[in-house]
Amino acid sequence: MDQHRPSRREVLAATGVGVAGLAAGCAAPRDESSVEGNSSHDIDREDRADGSTYTDVYEAIIDSVTQIRVFGVENPRTDETGRGQGSGFVVDEQYVVTNHHVVSGGEEIDLQYSNGDWSSTRLLGSDVYSDLAVLEADHVPDVATPLGLAEERPVVGQEVLAIGNPYGLEGSMSSGIVSGVNRTIPAPQGNFSFPNAVQTDAPVNPGNSGGPLVDLDGNVVGVVNAGGGNNIGFAISAALARRVVPALVEDGEYDHPFLGVAVATVDRFVAEANDLEEAAGVIVTETTREPAAGTLEPADRSVERGGEPVPVGGDVLRSIDGEPIPDRNALSTHLALETSPGETVRVELRRDGEVRTVELTLGSRPRPD
């Protein structure tokens, strides 16, 4: 490996960006009766079948996908420490991307590459709100070519491959399609969600988390985050990773924009209860803190519709900087991908039957407890 160790800013050349119970994550070590398989570097590559396009993609990137072993993880049910595992992938000559939940709480984190090489690491940065983390590896083999984060956003029906280490089975691959985009999925712990997630029917299981979801050109369209069973899996989008990863490399953390509101999507019941012409936008149900507090007006009462309380009287947000906000997913995605803390945005809203525009300077999302 070249003796030159690139600066943290040089990771941008590889990622292609400017400095700017459902988790498929840590799997417990399996006992001796569990399924096992040879590491990919032990596979006999002589007298083999021709394979397919999937085979070509797999062979092009498998050397860049790592197994992650985390030591000293505390089990909240037993108060004992043990070991967990997940997946990751190389994004430049020394950095490896994985999930926050894979490495969170670990005392030591080791990598194993597909050629059998091992490496110790240090945690360079981690972000709970995007479930992303970056490790600095002490050793990356020459065969591990950095993977790039896709610049084009995925589309439904696009073929994708998930490569990782489900149940500790190193170098596994599953195939599927992008079955949904721009999903907002709840975090396993904490009162927040991950925006702009990619949904796939490629099977992902415990141990896949942190591994790449790639297109047939080998570009990473998402970082596998969770598997819900029934042919539904999710990945943190490359679009969000392109914003977060460089900041984790540079600063060890990432500041997310913060509006300071709780909202609900305007559905038919909300529209009827608030005399709205159409079921579109989001209604402010609570202003939790600045910048919304004192500027936006939350619902002041509720009525029952369909057996559930429906907010009445709050501001209905219609667009931000001219970008339509039809629902909660659109709001969280726009804030996550198009805005930054300290930026002033123009919010078009409906209040008391009138349309008006207000300006808000976005804050930084508070750190979780």
Disulfide bonds with the S-S distance in Angstrom:
none
